[in-house]
Amino acid sequence: MGAACCAGEDGGGGAQLSELKAAPPEKIDYGQEAEQTSEYTMVIDFRLPDGSCQKSSFTRRPLGLDIDKKMPMTTMRVRDGSAGQAAGVEVGWVIEAIQGQSIEGMDFKDAYEVLKKASADLAEQSP
């Protein structure tokens, strides 16, 4: 269980973190595009209600996710126009890992701290 649901084992669980961040060398542009590729990205592994797994990437905050204040961390609301909505997150999704760190077995306070620290370096959404 835990982060293993999205680890991409046997080719079925979703993209690897390295696939989400790395570009083939021939596509690297050291002009304006290089600025975009250096943007910090936070990846959250979610367990969906059907038992499948989804990795969602975030590049800005606030995330726009209202999370139940108990474990497991479950999305209760996704705010319109938010980073969470742009990432495709839906109500009922359960957070299993943040930046590859499993939150399984943590209490809510510790898991929320992991989320806060991981999202602290995201760009602030412009109004």
N, CA, C and O of each residue as an XYZ file, in Angstrom:
508
protein
N       0.832     -1.173      0.000
C       0.000      0.000      0.000
C       0.877      1.236      0.000
O       2.049      1.143     -0.366
N       0.363      2.386      0.393
C       1.151      3.600      0.451
C       1.542      4.092     -0.921
O       0.765      3.987     -1.869
N       2.751      4.633     -1.033
C       3.213      5.244     -2.272
C       3.373      4.226     -3.389
O       3.472      4.611     -4.554
N       3.402      2.934     -3.068
C       3.603      1.911     -4.079
C       2.495      1.908     -5.121
O       2.706      1.428     -6.234
N       1.322      2.431     -4.789
C       0.227      2.407     -5.755
C       0.541      3.216     -6.994
O       0.012      2.923     -8.066
N       1.381      4.219     -6.881
C       1.700      5.081     -8.011
C       3.143      4.936     -8.454
O       3.660      5.798     -9.164
N       3.792      3.877     -8.056
C       5.210      3.739     -8.342
C       5.497      3.364     -9.791
O       6.655      3.384    -10.210
N       4.473      3.024    -10.560
C       4.703      2.687    -11.953
C       5.290      1.303    -12.128
O       5.902      1.016    -13.156
N       5.113      0.434    -11.135
C       5.630     -0.921    -11.220
C       4.912     -1.655    -12.343
O       3.717     -1.461    -12.564
N       5.647     -2.490    -13.041
C       5.115     -3.294    -14.131
C       4.472     -2.432    -15.207
O       3.644     -2.924    -15.973
N       4.836     -1.151    -15.280
C       4.347     -0.284    -16.345
C       2.915      0.148    -16.209
O       2.400      0.784    -17.129
N       2.216     -0.159    -15.095
C       0.807      0.142    -15.049
C       0.384      1.261    -14.129
O      -0.751      1.722    -14.247
N       1.215      1.729    -13.225
C       0.747      2.622    -12.189
C       0.831      4.097    -12.466
O       0.432      4.876    -11.599
N       1.316      4.545    -13.598
C       1.417      5.972    -13.866
C       2.860      6.352    -14.139
O       3.768      5.524    -14.061
N       3.051      7.617    -14.457
C       4.367      8.114    -14.826
C       5.302      8.163    -13.625
O       4.878      8.464    -12.510
N       6.564      7.869    -13.859
C       7.578      8.001    -12.816
C       7.858      9.479    -12.607
O       7.699     10.275    -13.533
N       8.270      9.857    -11.415
C       8.589     11.244    -11.109
C       9.622     11.777    -12.088
O       9.510     12.921    -12.528
N      10.626     10.980    -12.442
C      11.658     11.445    -13.363
C      11.072     11.750    -14.731
O      11.558     12.650    -15.417
N      10.039     11.024    -15.144
C       9.400     11.287    -16.429
C       8.652     12.616    -16.401
O       8.530     13.281    -17.430
N       8.155     13.002    -15.239
C       7.400     14.238    -15.139
C       8.296     15.467    -15.166
O       7.850     16.539    -15.575
N       9.547     15.339    -14.740
C      10.426     16.499    -14.631
C      11.466     16.579    -15.743
O      11.890     17.677    -16.103
N      11.878     15.470    -16.283
C      12.991     15.475    -17.214
C      12.510     15.600    -18.652
O      11.471     15.055    -19.024
N      13.268     16.316    -19.443
C      13.001     16.430    -20.871
C      14.191     15.815    -21.605
O      15.327     15.907    -21.139
N      13.927     15.181    -22.763
C      15.050     14.635    -23.520
C      16.028     15.760    -23.867
O      15.594     16.884    -24.119
N      17.335     15.487    -23.888
C      18.325     16.535    -24.126
C      18.069     17.355    -25.380
O      18.334     18.558    -25.383
N      17.562     16.745    -26.448
C      17.354     17.491    -27.677
C      16.230     18.524    -27.557
O      16.106     19.387    -28.426
N      15.410     18.459    -26.506
C      14.323     19.399    -26.332
C      14.645     20.525    -25.361
O      13.821     21.417    -25.162
N      15.820     20.503    -24.756
C      16.184     21.554    -23.807
C      16.542     22.817    -24.576
O      17.365     22.787    -25.491
N      15.919     23.922    -24.197
C      16.174     25.221    -24.794
C      16.697     26.110    -23.678
O      16.048     26.248    -22.641
N      17.834     26.701    -23.875
C      18.431     27.504    -22.818
C      17.983     28.949    -22.859
O      18.553     29.788    -22.161
N      16.990     29.258    -23.645
C      16.423     30.601    -23.690
C      15.276     30.709    -22.713
O      15.418     30.348    -21.545
N      14.134     31.205    -23.179
C      12.967     31.406    -22.322
C      12.425     30.091    -21.778
O      11.954     30.041    -20.642
N      12.484     29.040    -22.563
C      11.935     27.754    -22.133
C      12.675     27.198    -20.928
O      12.077     26.495    -20.113
N      13.960     27.496    -20.797
C      14.739     27.003    -19.661
C      14.171     27.548    -18.355
O      14.200     26.864    -17.332
N      13.659     28.769    -18.384
C      13.052     29.352    -17.195
C      11.828     28.551    -16.773
O      11.615     28.339    -15.579
N      11.022     28.106    -17.727
C       9.828     27.332    -17.424
C      10.177     25.959    -16.866
O       9.507     25.486    -15.948
N      11.207     25.310    -17.394
C      11.537     23.962    -16.949
C      12.147     23.954    -15.555
O      12.172     22.910    -14.904
N      12.641     25.102    -15.080
C      13.237     25.144    -13.748
C      12.177     25.394    -12.674
O      12.512     25.449    -11.490
N      10.918     25.544    -13.056
C       9.844     25.787    -12.098
C       9.673     24.573    -11.185
O       9.637     23.433    -11.650
N       9.572     24.829     -9.904
C       9.402     23.755     -8.917
C       8.054     23.065     -9.113
O       7.032     23.725     -9.300
N       8.060     21.766     -9.069
C       6.846     20.974     -9.202
C       6.713     20.053     -8.003
O       7.664     19.372     -7.617
N       5.518     20.040     -7.415
C       5.217     19.123     -6.314
C       4.283     18.041     -6.865
O       3.310     18.345     -7.555
N       4.585     16.796     -6.558
C       3.768     15.678     -7.029
C       3.104     15.007     -5.837
O       3.756     14.658     -4.853
N       1.792     14.835     -5.948
C       1.020     14.136     -4.924
C       0.466     12.857     -5.530
O      -0.093     12.871     -6.626
N       0.624     11.754     -4.810
C       0.050     10.467     -5.217
C      -1.299     10.323     -4.530
O      -1.392     10.405     -3.306
N      -2.336     10.111     -5.318
C      -3.686      9.937     -4.796
C      -4.178      8.519     -5.035
O      -3.845      7.906     -6.050
N      -4.965      7.997     -4.107
C      -5.722      6.760     -4.293
C      -7.134      7.207     -4.627
O      -7.746      7.952     -3.861
N      -7.660      6.762     -5.762
C      -8.990      7.139     -6.204
C     -10.034      6.205     -5.608
O      -9.701      5.104     -5.169
N     -11.300      6.635     -5.587
C     -12.363      5.796     -5.005
C     -12.464      4.398     -5.616
O     -12.893      3.462     -4.940
N     -12.074      4.243     -6.893
C     -12.153      2.922     -7.530
C     -10.935      2.053     -7.214
O     -10.823      0.932     -7.711
N     -10.011      2.579     -6.376
C      -8.830      1.818     -5.986
C      -7.614      2.073     -6.863
O      -6.509      1.647     -6.527
N      -7.804      2.758     -7.976
C      -6.669      3.066     -8.846
C      -5.865      4.217     -8.256
O      -6.246      4.799     -7.240
N      -4.760      4.535     -8.897
C      -3.851      5.550     -8.396
C      -3.633      6.634     -9.439
O      -3.653      6.363    -10.640
N      -3.426      7.857     -8.978
C      -3.203      8.987     -9.873
C      -2.128      9.885     -9.284
O      -2.202     10.256     -8.112
N      -1.129     10.235    -10.088
C      -0.137     11.236     -9.694
C      -0.605     12.563    -10.259
O      -0.947     12.655    -11.438
N      -0.620     13.595     -9.420
C      -0.990     14.928     -9.877
C       0.149     15.882     -9.558
O       0.714     15.850     -8.465
N       0.480     16.733    -10.525
C       1.576     17.683    -10.386
C       1.037     19.081    -10.141
O       0.052     19.500    -10.750
N       1.698     19.798     -9.238
C       1.316     21.164     -8.884
C       2.523     22.075     -9.065
O       3.634     21.737     -8.657
N       2.294     23.235     -9.681
C       3.365     24.212     -9.872
C       3.038     25.548     -9.213
O       3.854     26.470     -9.237
N       1.845     25.656     -8.624
C       1.469     26.911     -7.966
C       0.591     26.634     -6.758
O       0.011     25.557     -6.615
N       0.510     27.634     -5.897
C      -0.329     27.546     -4.718
C      -1.134     28.819     -4.599
O      -0.752     29.824     -5.198
N      -2.210     28.833     -3.870
C      -2.720     27.739     -3.046
C      -3.221     26.572     -3.894
O      -3.577     26.735     -5.060
N      -3.239     25.394     -3.278
C      -3.665     24.195     -3.996
C      -5.155     24.205     -4.278
O      -5.595     23.634     -5.276
N      -5.940     24.840     -3.423
C      -7.385     24.893     -3.619
C      -8.080     23.594     -3.252
O      -9.157     23.288     -3.765
N      -7.457     22.829     -2.357
C      -8.031     21.559     -1.916
C      -8.458     21.684     -0.462
O      -7.659     22.074      0.389
N      -9.705     21.357     -0.173
C     -10.150     21.249      1.214
C     -10.023     19.786      1.586
O     -10.598     18.915      0.933
N      -9.264     19.521      2.641
C      -8.941     18.148      3.029
C      -9.540     17.853      4.391
O      -9.463     18.672      5.306
N     -10.140     16.672      4.517
C     -10.674     16.217      5.788
C      -9.537     16.216      6.806
O      -8.452     15.715      6.512
N      -9.765     16.767      7.995
C      -8.713     16.922      9.004
C      -8.519     15.664      9.834
O      -8.424     15.721     11.060
N      -8.462     14.548      9.160
C      -8.173     13.270      9.796
C      -7.549     12.374      8.745
O      -7.564     12.681      7.553
N      -7.010     11.281      9.198
C      -6.405     10.325      8.269
C      -7.443      9.275      7.899
O      -8.229      8.874      8.758
N      -7.475      8.821      6.668
C      -6.623      9.262      5.572
C      -7.022     10.659      5.081
O      -8.184     11.052      5.181
N      -6.038     11.408      4.548
C      -6.281     12.755      4.048
C      -7.091     12.649      2.758
O      -6.577     12.242      1.716
N      -8.367     13.024      2.847
C      -9.301     12.875      1.729
C      -9.777     14.242      1.270
O     -10.133     15.086      2.093
N      -9.785     14.467     -0.045
C     -10.273     15.745     -0.566
C     -11.780     15.830     -0.373
O     -12.528     14.950     -0.799
N     -12.211     16.908      0.278
C     -13.629     17.145      0.534
C     -14.205     18.145     -0.471
O     -15.408     18.160     -0.732
N     -13.310     18.992     -1.038
C     -13.735     20.016     -1.991
C     -12.530     20.424     -2.826
O     -11.406     20.487     -2.328
N     -12.779     20.698     -4.100
C     -11.760     21.243     -4.997
C     -12.295     22.585     -5.477
O     -13.333     22.643     -6.136
N     -11.594     23.653     -5.150
C     -12.093     25.000     -5.461
C     -11.972     25.315     -6.954
O     -10.992     24.958     -7.608
N     -12.996     25.992     -7.469
C     -13.009     26.402     -8.874
C     -11.828     27.307     -9.193
O     -11.508     28.213     -8.424
N     -11.186     27.062    -10.320
C     -10.068     27.879    -10.776
C      -8.773     27.638    -10.031
O      -7.800     28.363    -10.238
N      -8.738     26.641     -9.171
C      -7.559     26.383     -8.341
C      -6.524     25.514     -9.054
O      -6.783     24.933    -10.108
N      -5.349     25.449     -8.442
C      -4.298     24.554     -8.938
C      -4.769     23.099     -8.879
O      -4.447     22.297     -9.756
N      -5.536     22.768     -7.830
C      -6.070     21.411     -7.707
C      -7.014     21.056     -8.847
O      -6.970     19.948     -9.381
N      -7.867     22.004     -9.215
C      -8.777     21.763    -10.334
C      -7.987     21.614    -11.634
O      -8.287     20.742    -12.449
N      -6.971     22.473    -11.828
C      -6.134     22.392    -13.030
C      -5.391     21.054    -13.098
O      -5.132     20.542    -14.187
N      -5.050     20.493    -11.939
C      -4.346     19.206    -11.893
C      -5.298     18.021    -12.044
O      -4.860     16.874    -12.136
N      -6.613     18.306    -12.070
C      -7.590     17.241    -12.274
C      -8.021     16.518    -11.014
O      -8.663     15.471    -11.099
N      -7.686     17.049     -9.846
C      -8.049     16.410     -8.586
C      -9.559     16.467     -8.397
O     -10.200     17.454     -8.760
N     -10.123     15.410     -7.828
C     -11.557     15.330     -7.597
C     -11.849     15.010     -6.136
O     -11.004     14.485     -5.410
N     -13.071     15.342     -5.727
C     -13.543     15.045     -4.370
C     -13.483     13.534     -4.137
O     -13.829     12.742     -5.013
N     -13.036     13.152     -2.937
C     -12.978     11.735     -2.582
C     -11.623     11.087     -2.816
O     -11.419      9.930     -2.447
N     -10.691     11.820     -3.426
C      -9.358     11.268     -3.637
C      -8.587     11.310     -2.321
O      -8.697     12.279     -1.570
N      -7.814     10.273     -2.039
C      -7.059     10.152     -0.799
C      -5.571     10.351     -1.092
O      -5.011      9.694     -1.970
N      -4.939     11.261     -0.351
C      -3.503     11.493     -0.507
C      -2.748     10.340      0.147
O      -2.960     10.022      1.317
N      -1.858      9.718     -0.636
C      -1.044      8.618     -0.115
C       0.420      8.980      0.022
O       1.109      8.453      0.896
N       0.910      9.881     -0.839
C       2.318     10.278     -0.782
C       2.459     11.693     -1.332
O       1.698     12.122     -2.200
N       3.453     12.403     -0.803
C       3.741     13.768     -1.225
C       5.223     13.835     -1.556
O       6.069     13.574     -0.701
N       5.534     14.183     -2.792
C       6.925     14.211     -3.263
C       7.615     12.864     -3.015
O       8.797     12.814     -2.674
N       6.873     11.795     -3.188
C       7.427     10.451     -3.026
C       7.493      9.956     -1.600
O       7.866      8.807     -1.363
N       7.136     10.807     -0.634
C       7.164     10.407      0.774
C       5.781      9.913      1.187
O       4.810     10.670      1.170
N       5.701      8.647      1.554
C       4.439      8.072      2.005
C       3.992      8.745      3.299
O       4.808      9.003      4.185
N       2.698      9.028      3.405
C       2.161      9.567      4.648
C       1.360      8.494      5.390
O       0.719      8.779      6.402
N       1.400      7.282      4.889
C       0.725      6.172      5.546
C       1.300      5.973      6.941
O       2.518      5.950      7.117
N       0.438      5.831      7.918
C       0.867      5.609      9.293
C       1.132      6.896     10.073
O       1.347      6.844     11.284
N       1.122      8.044      9.404
C       1.313      9.321     10.101
C      -0.011      9.784     10.688
O      -1.081      9.385     10.227
N       0.071     10.639     11.721
C      -1.147     11.282     12.178
C      -1.382     12.502     11.270
O      -0.497     12.897     10.512
N      -2.575     13.087     11.356
C      -2.931     14.171     10.448
C      -1.955     15.338     10.554
O      -1.534     15.881      9.532
N      -1.591     15.730     11.758
C      -0.713     16.877     11.968
C       0.616     16.694     11.232
O       1.081     17.612     10.557
N       1.225     15.521     11.358
C       2.507     15.264     10.698
C       2.355     15.216      9.180
O       3.198     15.748      8.457
N       1.295     14.587      8.694
C       1.058     14.503      7.251
C       0.814     15.895      6.670
O       1.293     16.209      5.580
N       0.072     16.721      7.395
C      -0.204     18.083      6.932
C       1.085     18.908      6.883
O       1.250     19.739      5.991
N       1.993     18.687      7.828
C       3.293     19.373      7.818
C       4.092     18.997      6.574
O       4.731     19.852      5.961
N       4.056     17.718      6.201
C       4.752     17.273      4.989
C       4.178     18.019      3.782
O       4.929     18.488      2.927
N       2.854     18.129      3.713
C       2.202     18.829      2.610
C       2.579     20.312      2.604
O       2.880     20.868      1.548
N       2.564     20.953      3.771
C       2.917     22.375      3.862
C       4.358     22.623      3.420
O       4.626     23.558      2.665
N       5.281     21.787      3.887
C       6.688     21.962      3.520
C       6.914     21.740      2.024
O       7.660     22.483      1.386
N       6.275     20.727      1.478
C       6.445     20.427      0.054
C       5.851     21.520     -0.839
O       6.360     21.783     -1.929
N       4.783     22.149     -0.373
C       4.126     23.177     -1.198
C       4.707     24.575     -0.972
O       4.372     25.497     -1.717
N       5.561     24.756      0.028
C       6.092     26.083      0.357
C       6.876     26.710     -0.786
O       6.889     27.935     -0.909
N       7.534     25.910     -1.630
C       8.346     26.453     -2.717
C       7.582     26.620     -4.033
O       8.158     27.020     -5.045
N       6.297     26.315     -4.012
C       5.495     26.515     -5.221
C       5.287     28.001     -5.453
O       5.225     28.784     -4.506
N       5.180     28.383     -6.711
C       4.908     29.777     -7.064
C       3.526     30.166     -6.570
O       2.597     29.359     -6.588
N       3.401     31.390     -6.137
C       2.104     31.918     -5.672
C       1.244     32.207     -6.895
O       1.716     32.805     -7.862
N      -0.020     31.784     -6.855
C      -0.942     32.048     -7.961
C      -1.217     33.538     -8.037
O      -1.487     34.183     -7.024
N      -1.148     34.077     -9.239
C      -1.449     35.508     -9.400
C      -2.955     35.713     -9.403
O      -3.702     34.862     -9.886
N      -3.401     36.842     -8.866
C      -4.859     37.099     -8.714
C      -5.588     37.184    -10.020
O      -6.801     37.393    -10.037
